[in-house]
Amino acid sequence: MDIKLENNNIVRFVTKEKKILQQDYIRIIDPKYPKSIELFPMCSWCKKIKMETVWEELDQAINKYGLLTQSVTPSLTHTICEECYKSLTSFM
Ligand SMILES: [Zn+2]
């Protein structure tokens, strides 16, 4: 991804598809399942989930914390993780 600060304080994001990966269906991001009251922050950029104080890869968080073995699917709230925030603001 290229990020450029242009005139008039406009930020332009240019992305290129490098590789397409096939992944198994992930129920946690399917909106048709009932959701938990507890909110789990998910980074909108890298899709990591913050579990307690640690950002985990989505697949790792599901397996490590058994997120899909519960009767309701965890609710996600979107934010940005510190690592992505640093990479996005490093050019400023
Ligand atoms: Zn992130």
PDB file of the backbone (N, CA, C, O) and the ligand in Angstrom, with CONECT records:
HET     ZN  A 101       1
ATOM      1  N   MET A   1       0.841  -1.161   0.000  1.00  0.00           N
ATOM      2  CA  MET A   1       0.000   0.000   0.000  1.00  0.00           C
ATOM      3  C   MET A   1       0.892   1.231   0.000  1.00  0.00           C
ATOM      4  O   MET A   1       1.851   1.325   0.766  1.00  0.00           O
ATOM      5  N   ASP A   2       0.563   2.153  -0.856  1.00  0.00           N
ATOM      6  CA  ASP A   2       1.245   3.432  -0.867  1.00  0.00           C
ATOM      7  C   ASP A   2       0.307   4.474  -0.272  1.00  0.00           C
ATOM      8  O   ASP A   2      -0.882   4.514  -0.587  1.00  0.00           O
ATOM      9  N   ILE A   3       0.859   5.306   0.586  1.00  0.00           N
ATOM     10  CA  ILE A   3       0.086   6.373   1.221  1.00  0.00           C
ATOM     11  C   ILE A   3       0.789   7.677   0.910  1.00  0.00           C
ATOM     12  O   ILE A   3       1.978   7.835   1.187  1.00  0.00           O
ATOM     13  N   LYS A   4       0.048   8.609   0.333  1.00  0.00           N
ATOM     14  CA  LYS A   4       0.629   9.894  -0.035  1.00  0.00           C
ATOM     15  C   LYS A   4      -0.204  11.018   0.541  1.00  0.00           C
ATOM     16  O   LYS A   4      -1.435  10.980   0.514  1.00  0.00           O
ATOM     17  N   LEU A   5       0.486  12.018   1.062  1.00  0.00           N
ATOM     18  CA  LEU A   5      -0.178  13.237   1.487  1.00  0.00           C
ATOM     19  C   LEU A   5      -0.132  14.197   0.309  1.00  0.00           C
ATOM     20  O   LEU A   5       0.941  14.608  -0.133  1.00  0.00           O
ATOM     21  N   GLU A   6      -1.304  14.544  -0.189  1.00  0.00           N
ATOM     22  CA  GLU A   6      -1.385  15.419  -1.348  1.00  0.00           C
ATOM     23  C   GLU A   6      -1.764  16.831  -0.928  1.00  0.00           C
ATOM     24  O   GLU A   6      -1.931  17.114   0.259  1.00  0.00           O
ATOM     25  N   ASN A   7      -1.892  17.681  -1.878  1.00  0.00           N
ATOM     26  CA  ASN A   7      -2.274  19.066  -1.594  1.00  0.00           C
ATOM     27  C   ASN A   7      -3.619  19.098  -0.880  1.00  0.00           C
ATOM     28  O   ASN A   7      -4.411  18.163  -1.000  1.00  0.00           O
ATOM     29  N   ASN A   8      -3.872  20.141  -0.157  1.00  0.00           N
ATOM     30  CA  ASN A   8      -5.129  20.334   0.580  1.00  0.00           C
ATOM     31  C   ASN A   8      -5.354  19.264   1.649  1.00  0.00           C
ATOM     32  O   ASN A   8      -6.492  18.950   1.997  1.00  0.00           O
ATOM     33  N   ASN A   9      -4.251  18.707   2.168  1.00  0.00           N
ATOM     34  CA  ASN A   9      -4.316  17.706   3.242  1.00  0.00           C
ATOM     35  C   ASN A   9      -5.162  16.487   2.885  1.00  0.00           C
ATOM     36  O   ASN A   9      -5.828  15.919   3.751  1.00  0.00           O
ATOM     37  N   ILE A  10      -5.143  16.092   1.649  1.00  0.00           N
ATOM     38  CA  ILE A  10      -5.842  14.892   1.212  1.00  0.00           C
ATOM     39  C   ILE A  10      -4.852  13.730   1.255  1.00  0.00           C
ATOM     40  O   ILE A  10      -3.738  13.832   0.741  1.00  0.00           O
ATOM     41  N   VAL A  11      -5.265  12.638   1.867  1.00  0.00           N
ATOM     42  CA  VAL A  11      -4.422  11.452   1.942  1.00  0.00           C
ATOM     43  C   VAL A  11      -4.931  10.454   0.906  1.00  0.00           C
ATOM     44  O   VAL A  11      -6.108  10.094   0.896  1.00  0.00           O
ATOM     45  N   ARG A  12      -4.023  10.014   0.035  1.00  0.00           N
ATOM     46  CA  ARG A  12      -4.396   9.057  -1.010  1.00  0.00           C
ATOM     47  C   ARG A  12      -3.792   7.691  -0.663  1.00  0.00           C
ATOM     48  O   ARG A  12      -2.587   7.563  -0.446  1.00  0.00           O
ATOM     49  N   PHE A  13      -4.660   6.676  -0.618  1.00  0.00           N
ATOM     50  CA  PHE A  13      -4.240   5.303  -0.377  1.00  0.00           C
ATOM     51  C   PHE A  13      -4.315   4.549  -1.698  1.00  0.00           C
ATOM     52  O   PHE A  13      -5.361   4.520  -2.347  1.00  0.00           O
ATOM     53  N   VAL A  14      -3.223   3.950  -2.085  1.00  0.00           N
ATOM     54  CA  VAL A  14      -3.196   3.166  -3.317  1.00  0.00           C
ATOM     55  C   VAL A  14      -2.772   1.743  -2.947  1.00  0.00           C
ATOM     56  O   VAL A  14      -1.680   1.516  -2.425  1.00  0.00           O
ATOM     57  N   THR A  15      -3.651   0.808  -3.228  1.00  0.00           N
ATOM     58  CA  THR A  15      -3.335  -0.578  -2.897  1.00  0.00           C
ATOM     59  C   THR A  15      -3.265  -1.430  -4.162  1.00  0.00           C
ATOM     60  O   THR A  15      -3.924  -1.152  -5.164  1.00  0.00           O
ATOM     61  N   LYS A  16      -2.459  -2.458  -4.083  1.00  0.00           N
ATOM     62  CA  LYS A  16      -2.341  -3.403  -5.185  1.00  0.00           C
ATOM     63  C   LYS A  16      -2.493  -4.805  -4.622  1.00  0.00           C
ATOM     64  O   LYS A  16      -1.953  -5.126  -3.563  1.00  0.00           O
ATOM     65  N   GLU A  17      -3.225  -5.624  -5.331  1.00  0.00           N
ATOM     66  CA  GLU A  17      -3.416  -7.001  -4.920  1.00  0.00           C
ATOM     67  C   GLU A  17      -2.145  -7.776  -5.226  1.00  0.00           C
ATOM     68  O   GLU A  17      -1.707  -7.842  -6.375  1.00  0.00           O
ATOM     69  N   LYS A  18      -1.553  -8.365  -4.185  1.00  0.00           N
ATOM     70  CA  LYS A  18      -0.332  -9.131  -4.380  1.00  0.00           C
ATOM     71  C   LYS A  18      -0.619 -10.616  -4.548  1.00  0.00           C
ATOM     72  O   LYS A  18      -0.018 -11.290  -5.384  1.00  0.00           O
ATOM     73  N   LYS A  19      -1.558 -11.118  -3.730  1.00  0.00           N
ATOM     74  CA  LYS A  19      -1.802 -12.553  -3.737  1.00  0.00           C
ATOM     75  C   LYS A  19      -3.210 -12.795  -3.208  1.00  0.00           C
ATOM     76  O   LYS A  19      -3.647 -12.100  -2.291  1.00  0.00           O
ATOM     77  N   ILE A  20      -3.914 -13.746  -3.754  1.00  0.00           N
ATOM     78  CA  ILE A  20      -5.237 -14.114  -3.267  1.00  0.00           C
ATOM     79  C   ILE A  20      -5.113 -15.440  -2.532  1.00  0.00           C
ATOM     80  O   ILE A  20      -4.618 -16.426  -3.079  1.00  0.00           O
ATOM     81  N   LEU A  21      -5.572 -15.449  -1.278  1.00  0.00           N
ATOM     82  CA  LEU A  21      -5.522 -16.663  -0.473  1.00  0.00           C
ATOM     83  C   LEU A  21      -6.942 -17.156  -0.223  1.00  0.00           C
ATOM     84  O   LEU A  21      -7.824 -16.367   0.117  1.00  0.00           O
ATOM     85  N   GLN A  22      -7.160 -18.435  -0.387  1.00  0.00           N
ATOM     86  CA  GLN A  22      -8.438 -19.037  -0.043  1.00  0.00           C
ATOM     87  C   GLN A  22      -8.436 -19.335   1.446  1.00  0.00           C
ATOM     88  O   GLN A  22      -7.490 -19.928   1.963  1.00  0.00           O
ATOM     89  N   GLN A  23      -9.498 -18.922   2.141  1.00  0.00           N
ATOM     90  CA  GLN A  23      -9.605 -19.197   3.568  1.00  0.00           C
ATOM     91  C   GLN A  23     -10.905 -19.926   3.840  1.00  0.00           C
ATOM     92  O   GLN A  23     -11.870 -19.821   3.083  1.00  0.00           O
ATOM     93  N   ASP A  24     -10.908 -20.668   4.935  1.00  0.00           N
ATOM     94  CA  ASP A  24     -12.135 -21.331   5.358  1.00  0.00           C
ATOM     95  C   ASP A  24     -13.156 -20.283   5.777  1.00  0.00           C
ATOM     96  O   ASP A  24     -12.793 -19.171   6.158  1.00  0.00           O
ATOM     97  N   TYR A  25     -14.430 -20.642   5.703  1.00  0.00           N
ATOM     98  CA  TYR A  25     -15.502 -19.767   6.156  1.00  0.00           C
ATOM     99  C   TYR A  25     -15.290 -19.447   7.637  1.00  0.00           C
ATOM    100  O   TYR A  25     -14.999 -20.344   8.428  1.00  0.00           O
ATOM    101  N   ILE A  26     -15.436 -18.160   8.018  1.00  0.00           N
ATOM    102  CA  ILE A  26     -15.245 -17.741   9.403  1.00  0.00           C
ATOM    103  C   ILE A  26     -16.547 -17.145   9.913  1.00  0.00           C
ATOM    104  O   ILE A  26     -16.946 -16.057   9.500  1.00  0.00           O
ATOM    105  N   ARG A  27     -17.205 -17.863  10.809  1.00  0.00           N
ATOM    106  CA  ARG A  27     -18.509 -17.446  11.309  1.00  0.00           C
ATOM    107  C   ARG A  27     -18.453 -16.121  12.064  1.00  0.00           C
ATOM    108  O   ARG A  27     -19.444 -15.391  12.108  1.00  0.00           O
ATOM    109  N   ILE A  28     -17.298 -15.803  12.662  1.00  0.00           N
ATOM    110  CA  ILE A  28     -17.197 -14.619  13.518  1.00  0.00           C
ATOM    111  C   ILE A  28     -17.491 -13.320  12.760  1.00  0.00           C
ATOM    112  O   ILE A  28     -17.923 -12.341  13.370  1.00  0.00           O
ATOM    113  N   ILE A  29     -17.270 -13.294  11.466  1.00  0.00           N
ATOM    114  CA  ILE A  29     -17.526 -12.068  10.712  1.00  0.00           C
ATOM    115  C   ILE A  29     -18.822 -12.138   9.915  1.00  0.00           C
ATOM    116  O   ILE A  29     -19.107 -11.235   9.128  1.00  0.00           O
ATOM    117  N   ASP A  30     -19.607 -13.182  10.103  1.00  0.00           N
ATOM    118  CA  ASP A  30     -20.894 -13.309   9.421  1.00  0.00           C
ATOM    119  C   ASP A  30     -21.979 -12.614  10.246  1.00  0.00           C
ATOM    120  O   ASP A  30     -22.236 -13.022  11.379  1.00  0.00           O
ATOM    121  N   PRO A  31     -22.619 -11.579   9.706  1.00  0.00           N
ATOM    122  CA  PRO A  31     -23.589 -10.794  10.492  1.00  0.00           C
ATOM    123  C   PRO A  31     -24.885 -11.523  10.814  1.00  0.00           C
ATOM    124  O   PRO A  31     -25.662 -11.012  11.620  1.00  0.00           O
ATOM    125  N   LYS A  32     -25.163 -12.676  10.240  1.00  0.00           N
ATOM    126  CA  LYS A  32     -26.455 -13.336  10.474  1.00  0.00           C
ATOM    127  C   LYS A  32     -26.494 -14.132  11.785  1.00  0.00           C
ATOM    128  O   LYS A  32     -27.571 -14.575  12.184  1.00  0.00           O
ATOM    129  N   TYR A  33     -25.355 -14.330  12.469  1.00  0.00           N
ATOM    130  CA  TYR A  33     -25.336 -15.080  13.718  1.00  0.00           C
ATOM    131  C   TYR A  33     -25.555 -14.159  14.915  1.00  0.00           C
ATOM    132  O   TYR A  33     -25.106 -13.013  14.886  1.00  0.00           O
ATOM    133  N   PRO A  34     -26.247 -14.633  15.993  1.00  0.00           N
ATOM    134  CA  PRO A  34     -26.433 -13.806  17.197  1.00  0.00           C
ATOM    135  C   PRO A  34     -25.079 -13.450  17.807  1.00  0.00           C
ATOM    136  O   PRO A  34     -24.140 -14.245  17.793  1.00  0.00           O
ATOM    137  N   LYS A  35     -25.009 -12.232  18.341  1.00  0.00           N
ATOM    138  CA  LYS A  35     -23.725 -11.711  18.843  1.00  0.00           C
ATOM    139  C   LYS A  35     -23.724 -11.587  20.364  1.00  0.00           C
ATOM    140  O   LYS A  35     -24.774 -11.456  20.992  1.00  0.00           O
ATOM    141  N   SER A  36     -22.531 -11.631  20.936  1.00  0.00           N
ATOM    142  CA  SER A  36     -22.367 -11.461  22.377  1.00  0.00           C
ATOM    143  C   SER A  36     -22.513  -9.994  22.760  1.00  0.00           C
ATOM    144  O   SER A  36     -22.443  -9.107  21.909  1.00  0.00           O
ATOM    145  N   ILE A  37     -22.718  -9.752  24.054  1.00  0.00           N
ATOM    146  CA  ILE A  37     -22.779  -8.370  24.558  1.00  0.00           C
ATOM    147  C   ILE A  37     -21.369  -7.792  24.615  1.00  0.00           C
ATOM    148  O   ILE A  37     -21.164  -6.612  24.329  1.00  0.00           O
ATOM    149  N   GLU A  38     -20.395  -8.630  24.986  1.00  0.00           N
ATOM    150  CA  GLU A  38     -19.009  -8.176  25.080  1.00  0.00           C
ATOM    151  C   GLU A  38     -18.477  -7.817  23.685  1.00  0.00           C
ATOM    152  O   GLU A  38     -18.690  -8.542  22.713  1.00  0.00           O
ATOM    153  N   LEU A  39     -17.784  -6.687  23.618  1.00  0.00           N
ATOM    154  CA  LEU A  39     -17.219  -6.236  22.345  1.00  0.00           C
ATOM    155  C   LEU A  39     -15.743  -6.582  22.263  1.00  0.00           C
ATOM    156  O   LEU A  39     -14.997  -6.416  23.228  1.00  0.00           O
ATOM    157  N   PHE A  40     -15.334  -7.060  21.107  1.00  0.00           N
ATOM    158  CA  PHE A  40     -13.930  -7.351  20.861  1.00  0.00           C
ATOM    159  C   PHE A  40     -13.435  -6.389  19.785  1.00  0.00           C
ATOM    160  O   PHE A  40     -13.955  -6.395  18.669  1.00  0.00           O
ATOM    161  N   PRO A  41     -12.429  -5.556  20.105  1.00  0.00           N
ATOM    162  CA  PRO A  41     -11.895  -4.641  19.088  1.00  0.00           C
ATOM    163  C   PRO A  41     -11.196  -5.410  17.970  1.00  0.00           C
ATOM    164  O   PRO A  41     -10.375  -6.291  18.225  1.00  0.00           O
ATOM    165  N   MET A  42     -11.536  -5.063  16.725  1.00  0.00           N
ATOM    166  CA  MET A  42     -10.867  -5.650  15.561  1.00  0.00           C
ATOM    167  C   MET A  42     -10.239  -4.518  14.761  1.00  0.00           C
ATOM    168  O   MET A  42     -10.885  -3.503  14.499  1.00  0.00           O
ATOM    169  N   CYS A  43      -8.981  -4.692  14.372  1.00  0.00           N
ATOM    170  CA  CYS A  43      -8.306  -3.688  13.553  1.00  0.00           C
ATOM    171  C   CYS A  43      -8.893  -3.739  12.135  1.00  0.00           C
ATOM    172  O   CYS A  43      -8.912  -4.791  11.496  1.00  0.00           O
ATOM    173  N   SER A  44      -9.360  -2.604  11.668  1.00  0.00           N
ATOM    174  CA  SER A  44      -9.949  -2.537  10.329  1.00  0.00           C
ATOM    175  C   SER A  44      -8.922  -2.739   9.229  1.00  0.00           C
ATOM    176  O   SER A  44      -9.291  -3.041   8.095  1.00  0.00           O
ATOM    177  N   TRP A  45      -7.659  -2.580   9.534  1.00  0.00           N
ATOM    178  CA  TRP A  45      -6.612  -2.696   8.519  1.00  0.00           C
ATOM    179  C   TRP A  45      -6.084  -4.110   8.409  1.00  0.00           C
ATOM    180  O   TRP A  45      -6.053  -4.680   7.318  1.00  0.00           O
ATOM    181  N   CYS A  46      -5.664  -4.690   9.542  1.00  0.00           N
ATOM    182  CA  CYS A  46      -5.005  -6.002   9.482  1.00  0.00           C
ATOM    183  C   CYS A  46      -5.906  -7.141   9.977  1.00  0.00           C
ATOM    184  O   CYS A  46      -5.526  -8.308   9.882  1.00  0.00           O
ATOM    185  N   LYS A  47      -7.083  -6.819  10.498  1.00  0.00           N
ATOM    186  CA  LYS A  47      -8.081  -7.795  10.966  1.00  0.00           C
ATOM    187  C   LYS A  47      -7.657  -8.555  12.211  1.00  0.00           C
ATOM    188  O   LYS A  47      -8.238  -9.596  12.516  1.00  0.00           O
ATOM    189  N   LYS A  48      -6.648  -8.059  12.947  1.00  0.00           N
ATOM    190  CA  LYS A  48      -6.313  -8.678  14.226  1.00  0.00           C
ATOM    191  C   LYS A  48      -7.373  -8.306  15.245  1.00  0.00           C
ATOM    192  O   LYS A  48      -8.022  -7.267  15.123  1.00  0.00           O
ATOM    193  N   ILE A  49      -7.551  -9.162  16.260  1.00  0.00           N
ATOM    194  CA  ILE A  49      -8.507  -8.919  17.339  1.00  0.00           C
ATOM    195  C   ILE A  49      -7.733  -8.698  18.626  1.00  0.00           C
ATOM    196  O   ILE A  49      -6.781  -9.421  18.920  1.00  0.00           O
ATOM    197  N   LYS A  50      -8.148  -7.687  19.398  1.00  0.00           N
ATOM    198  CA  LYS A  50      -7.486  -7.419  20.666  1.00  0.00           C
ATOM    199  C   LYS A  50      -8.140  -8.259  21.748  1.00  0.00           C
ATOM    200  O   LYS A  50      -9.309  -8.069  22.084  1.00  0.00           O
ATOM    201  N   MET A  51      -7.375  -9.180  22.279  1.00  0.00           N
ATOM    202  CA  MET A  51      -7.836 -10.057  23.357  1.00  0.00           C
ATOM    203  C   MET A  51      -7.092  -9.625  24.604  1.00  0.00           C
ATOM    204  O   MET A  51      -5.872  -9.765  24.696  1.00  0.00           O
ATOM    205  N   GLU A  52      -7.849  -9.091  25.578  1.00  0.00           N
ATOM    206  CA  GLU A  52      -7.258  -8.509  26.781  1.00  0.00           C
ATOM    207  C   GLU A  52      -6.328  -7.389  26.346  1.00  0.00           C
ATOM    208  O   GLU A  52      -6.813  -6.321  25.972  1.00  0.00           O
ATOM    209  N   THR A  53      -5.003  -7.583  26.376  1.00  0.00           N
ATOM    210  CA  THR A  53      -4.088  -6.494  26.005  1.00  0.00           C
ATOM    211  C   THR A  53      -3.281  -6.808  24.757  1.00  0.00           C
ATOM    212  O   THR A  53      -2.437  -6.009  24.352  1.00  0.00           O
ATOM    213  N   VAL A  54      -3.525  -7.961  24.139  1.00  0.00           N
ATOM    214  CA  VAL A  54      -2.693  -8.415  23.023  1.00  0.00           C
ATOM    215  C   VAL A  54      -3.509  -8.480  21.738  1.00  0.00           C
ATOM    216  O   VAL A  54      -4.640  -8.967  21.737  1.00  0.00           O
ATOM    217  N   TRP A  55      -2.932  -7.989  20.646  1.00  0.00           N
ATOM    218  CA  TRP A  55      -3.557  -8.109  19.330  1.00  0.00           C
ATOM    219  C   TRP A  55      -3.198  -9.471  18.755  1.00  0.00           C
ATOM    220  O   TRP A  55      -2.023  -9.806  18.610  1.00  0.00           O
ATOM    221  N   GLU A  56      -4.222 -10.251  18.429  1.00  0.00           N
ATOM    222  CA  GLU A  56      -4.025 -11.615  17.921  1.00  0.00           C
ATOM    223  C   GLU A  56      -4.545 -11.699  16.492  1.00  0.00           C
ATOM    224  O   GLU A  56      -5.508 -11.023  16.131  1.00  0.00           O
ATOM    225  N   GLU A  57      -3.901 -12.533  15.685  1.00  0.00           N
ATOM    226  CA  GLU A  57      -4.441 -12.841  14.374  1.00  0.00           C
ATOM    227  C   GLU A  57      -5.826 -13.447  14.574  1.00  0.00           C
ATOM    228  O   GLU A  57      -6.049 -14.153  15.557  1.00  0.00           O
ATOM    229  N   LEU A  58      -6.755 -13.185  13.664  1.00  0.00           N
ATOM    230  CA  LEU A  58      -8.134 -13.642  13.806  1.00  0.00           C
ATOM    231  C   LEU A  58      -8.207 -15.156  14.035  1.00  0.00           C
ATOM    232  O   LEU A  58      -8.873 -15.609  14.967  1.00  0.00           O
ATOM    233  N   ASP A  59      -7.539 -15.925  13.205  1.00  0.00           N
ATOM    234  CA  ASP A  59      -7.575 -17.384  13.345  1.00  0.00           C
ATOM    235  C   ASP A  59      -7.005 -17.837  14.691  1.00  0.00           C
ATOM    236  O   ASP A  59      -7.538 -18.750  15.322  1.00  0.00           O
ATOM    237  N   GLN A  60      -5.916 -17.190  15.124  1.00  0.00           N
ATOM    238  CA  GLN A  60      -5.298 -17.557  16.402  1.00  0.00           C
ATOM    239  C   GLN A  60      -6.219 -17.237  17.570  1.00  0.00           C
ATOM    240  O   GLN A  60      -6.326 -18.024  18.510  1.00  0.00           O
ATOM    241  N   ALA A  61      -6.890 -16.079  17.518  1.00  0.00           N
ATOM    242  CA  ALA A  61      -7.801 -15.683  18.592  1.00  0.00           C
ATOM    243  C   ALA A  61      -8.974 -16.652  18.686  1.00  0.00           C
ATOM    244  O   ALA A  61      -9.401 -17.013  19.783  1.00  0.00           O
ATOM    245  N   ILE A  62      -9.489 -17.068  17.541  1.00  0.00           N
ATOM    246  CA  ILE A  62     -10.611 -18.015  17.526  1.00  0.00           C
ATOM    247  C   ILE A  62     -10.205 -19.322  18.188  1.00  0.00           C
ATOM    248  O   ILE A  62     -10.944 -19.864  19.010  1.00  0.00           O
ATOM    249  N   ASN A  63      -9.035 -19.828  17.832  1.00  0.00           N
ATOM    250  CA  ASN A  63      -8.582 -21.103  18.393  1.00  0.00           C
ATOM    251  C   ASN A  63      -8.152 -20.969  19.857  1.00  0.00           C
ATOM    252  O   ASN A  63      -8.511 -21.799  20.692  1.00  0.00           O
ATOM    253  N   LYS A  64      -7.389 -19.928  20.161  1.00  0.00           N
ATOM    254  CA  LYS A  64      -6.820 -19.760  21.504  1.00  0.00           C
ATOM    255  C   LYS A  64      -7.897 -19.528  22.557  1.00  0.00           C
ATOM    256  O   LYS A  64      -7.815 -20.059  23.664  1.00  0.00           O
ATOM    257  N   TYR A  65      -8.911 -18.729  22.206  1.00  0.00           N
ATOM    258  CA  TYR A  65      -9.926 -18.358  23.194  1.00  0.00           C
ATOM    259  C   TYR A  65     -11.253 -19.073  22.964  1.00  0.00           C
ATOM    260  O   TYR A  65     -12.225 -18.798  23.668  1.00  0.00           O
ATOM    261  N   GLY A  66     -11.314 -19.988  21.992  1.00  0.00           N
ATOM    262  CA  GLY A  66     -12.536 -20.747  21.744  1.00  0.00           C
ATOM    263  C   GLY A  66     -13.714 -19.865  21.395  1.00  0.00           C
ATOM    264  O   GLY A  66     -14.838 -20.129  21.822  1.00  0.00           O
ATOM    265  N   LEU A  67     -13.470 -18.832  20.633  1.00  0.00           N
ATOM    266  CA  LEU A  67     -14.513 -17.840  20.355  1.00  0.00           C
ATOM    267  C   LEU A  67     -15.722 -18.434  19.639  1.00  0.00           C
ATOM    268  O   LEU A  67     -16.833 -17.924  19.778  1.00  0.00           O
ATOM    269  N   LEU A  68     -15.521 -19.487  18.887  1.00  0.00           N
ATOM    270  CA  LEU A  68     -16.646 -20.050  18.141  1.00  0.00           C
ATOM    271  C   LEU A  68     -17.231 -21.293  18.795  1.00  0.00           C
ATOM    272  O   LEU A  68     -18.089 -21.954  18.209  1.00  0.00           O
ATOM    273  N   THR A  69     -16.781 -21.618  19.996  1.00  0.00           N
ATOM    274  CA  THR A  69     -17.354 -22.759  20.698  1.00  0.00           C
ATOM    275  C   THR A  69     -18.468 -22.305  21.635  1.00  0.00           C
ATOM    276  O   THR A  69     -19.125 -23.130  22.271  1.00  0.00           O
ATOM    277  N   GLN A  70     -18.682 -20.986  21.721  1.00  0.00           N
ATOM    278  CA  GLN A  70     -19.731 -20.449  22.588  1.00  0.00           C
ATOM    279  C   GLN A  70     -21.048 -20.397  21.815  1.00  0.00           C
ATOM    280  O   GLN A  70     -21.066 -20.502  20.588  1.00  0.00           O
ATOM    281  N   SER A  71     -22.152 -20.233  22.556  1.00  0.00           N
ATOM    282  CA  SER A  71     -23.474 -20.249  21.912  1.00  0.00           C
ATOM    283  C   SER A  71     -23.729 -19.004  21.066  1.00  0.00           C
ATOM    284  O   SER A  71     -24.536 -19.044  20.138  1.00  0.00           O
ATOM    285  N   VAL A  72     -23.054 -17.905  21.375  1.00  0.00           N
ATOM    286  CA  VAL A  72     -23.201 -16.693  20.569  1.00  0.00           C
ATOM    287  C   VAL A  72     -21.851 -16.315  19.984  1.00  0.00           C
ATOM    288  O   VAL A  72     -20.802 -16.624  20.550  1.00  0.00           O
ATOM    289  N   THR A  73     -21.895 -15.661  18.873  1.00  0.00           N
ATOM    290  CA  THR A  73     -20.674 -15.227  18.202  1.00  0.00           C
ATOM    291  C   THR A  73     -20.195 -13.923  18.836  1.00  0.00           C
ATOM    292  O   THR A  73     -21.017 -13.050  19.119  1.00  0.00           O
ATOM    293  N   PRO A  74     -18.895 -13.764  19.067  1.00  0.00           N
ATOM    294  CA  PRO A  74     -18.400 -12.525  19.660  1.00  0.00           C
ATOM    295  C   PRO A  74     -18.736 -11.309  18.791  1.00  0.00           C
ATOM    296  O   PRO A  74     -18.654 -11.364  17.564  1.00  0.00           O
ATOM    297  N   SER A  75     -19.117 -10.214  19.453  1.00  0.00           N
ATOM    298  CA  SER A  75     -19.362  -8.956  18.740  1.00  0.00           C
ATOM    299  C   SER A  75     -18.043  -8.259  18.480  1.00  0.00           C
ATOM    300  O   SER A  75     -17.170  -8.206  19.346  1.00  0.00           O
ATOM    301  N   LEU A  76     -17.908  -7.734  17.292  1.00  0.00           N
ATOM    302  CA  LEU A  76     -16.682  -7.042  16.932  1.00  0.00           C
ATOM    303  C   LEU A  76     -16.954  -5.557  16.818  1.00  0.00           C
ATOM    304  O   LEU A  76     -18.003  -5.143  16.323  1.00  0.00           O
ATOM    305  N   THR A  77     -16.018  -4.766  17.271  1.00  0.00           N
ATOM    306  CA  THR A  77     -16.061  -3.326  17.058  1.00  0.00           C
ATOM    307  C   THR A  77     -14.778  -2.962  16.325  1.00  0.00           C
ATOM    308  O   THR A  77     -13.703  -3.459  16.660  1.00  0.00           O
ATOM    309  N   HIS A  78     -14.888  -2.115  15.349  1.00  0.00           N
ATOM    310  CA  HIS A  78     -13.732  -1.834  14.505  1.00  0.00           C
ATOM    311  C   HIS A  78     -12.946  -0.629  14.977  1.00  0.00           C
ATOM    312  O   HIS A  78     -13.503   0.404  15.348  1.00  0.00           O
ATOM    313  N   THR A  79     -11.652  -0.792  14.951  1.00  0.00           N
ATOM    314  CA  THR A  79     -10.723   0.236  15.373  1.00  0.00           C
ATOM    315  C   THR A  79      -9.429   0.036  14.586  1.00  0.00           C
ATOM    316  O   THR A  79      -9.433  -0.597  13.530  1.00  0.00           O
ATOM    317  N   ILE A  80      -8.344   0.564  15.090  1.00  0.00           N
ATOM    318  CA  ILE A  80      -7.045   0.355  14.442  1.00  0.00           C
ATOM    319  C   ILE A  80      -6.036  -0.038  15.514  1.00  0.00           C
ATOM    320  O   ILE A  80      -6.008   0.561  16.588  1.00  0.00           O
ATOM    321  N   CYS A  81      -5.214  -1.032  15.232  1.00  0.00           N
ATOM    322  CA  CYS A  81      -4.217  -1.465  16.209  1.00  0.00           C
ATOM    323  C   CYS A  81      -3.038  -0.487  16.203  1.00  0.00           C
ATOM    324  O   CYS A  81      -2.874   0.304  15.274  1.00  0.00           O
ATOM    325  N   GLU A  82      -2.235  -0.559  17.240  1.00  0.00           N
ATOM    326  CA  GLU A  82      -1.109   0.370  17.375  1.00  0.00           C
ATOM    327  C   GLU A  82      -0.128   0.233  16.207  1.00  0.00           C
ATOM    328  O   GLU A  82       0.392   1.229  15.706  1.00  0.00           O
ATOM    329  N   GLU A  83       0.116  -0.998  15.782  1.00  0.00           N
ATOM    330  CA  GLU A  83       1.076  -1.234  14.695  1.00  0.00           C
ATOM    331  C   GLU A  83       0.601  -0.584  13.393  1.00  0.00           C
ATOM    332  O   GLU A  83       1.384   0.075  12.709  1.00  0.00           O
ATOM    333  N   CYS A  84      -0.652  -0.762  13.055  1.00  0.00           N
ATOM    334  CA  CYS A  84      -1.183  -0.153  11.832  1.00  0.00           C
ATOM    335  C   CYS A  84      -1.248   1.363  11.968  1.00  0.00           C
ATOM    336  O   CYS A  84      -0.985   2.088  11.009  1.00  0.00           O
ATOM    337  N   TYR A  85      -1.598   1.840  13.159  1.00  0.00           N
ATOM    338  CA  TYR A  85      -1.647   3.282  13.381  1.00  0.00           C
ATOM    339  C   TYR A  85      -0.265   3.893  13.144  1.00  0.00           C
ATOM    340  O   TYR A  85      -0.132   4.926  12.488  1.00  0.00           O
ATOM    341  N   LYS A  86       0.752   3.241  13.686  1.00  0.00           N
ATOM    342  CA  LYS A  86       2.120   3.757  13.498  1.00  0.00           C
ATOM    343  C   LYS A  86       2.499   3.768  12.020  1.00  0.00           C
ATOM    344  O   LYS A  86       3.087   4.736  11.537  1.00  0.00           O
ATOM    345  N   SER A  87       2.164   2.696  11.302  1.00  0.00           N
ATOM    346  CA  SER A  87       2.539   2.637   9.884  1.00  0.00           C
ATOM    347  C   SER A  87       1.783   3.688   9.067  1.00  0.00           C
ATOM    348  O   SER A  87       2.321   4.236   8.105  1.00  0.00           O
ATOM    349  N   LEU A  88       0.535   3.966   9.452  1.00  0.00           N
ATOM    350  CA  LEU A  88      -0.246   4.960   8.706  1.00  0.00           C
ATOM    351  C   LEU A  88       0.149   6.383   9.023  1.00  0.00           C
ATOM    352  O   LEU A  88      -0.012   7.269   8.184  1.00  0.00           O
ATOM    353  N   THR A  89       0.667   6.624  10.224  1.00  0.00           N
ATOM    354  CA  THR A  89       1.009   7.991  10.604  1.00  0.00           C
ATOM    355  C   THR A  89       2.502   8.265  10.485  1.00  0.00           C
ATOM    356  O   THR A  89       2.940   9.384  10.753  1.00  0.00           O
ATOM    357  N   SER A  90       3.281   7.288  10.097  1.00  0.00           N
ATOM    358  CA  SER A  90       4.740   7.461  10.044  1.00  0.00           C
ATOM    359  C   SER A  90       5.177   8.470   8.996  1.00  0.00           C
ATOM    360  O   SER A  90       6.262   9.041   9.103  1.00  0.00           O
ATOM    361  N   PHE A  91       4.352   8.695   7.990  1.00  0.00           N
ATOM    362  CA  PHE A  91       4.751   9.628   6.935  1.00  0.00           C
ATOM    363  C   PHE A  91       4.442  11.069   7.292  1.00  0.00           C
ATOM    364  O   PHE A  91       4.878  11.982   6.591  1.00  0.00           O
ATOM    365  N   MET A  92       3.705  11.293   8.359  1.00  0.00           N
ATOM    366  CA  MET A  92       3.291  12.660   8.713  1.00  0.00           C
ATOM    367  C   MET A  92       4.427  13.418   9.368  1.00  0.00           C
ATOM    368  O   MET A  92       4.263  14.583   9.733  1.00  0.00           O
TER     369      MET A  92
HETATM  370 ZN    ZN A 101      -3.792  -3.533  12.531  1.00  0.00          ZN2+
END
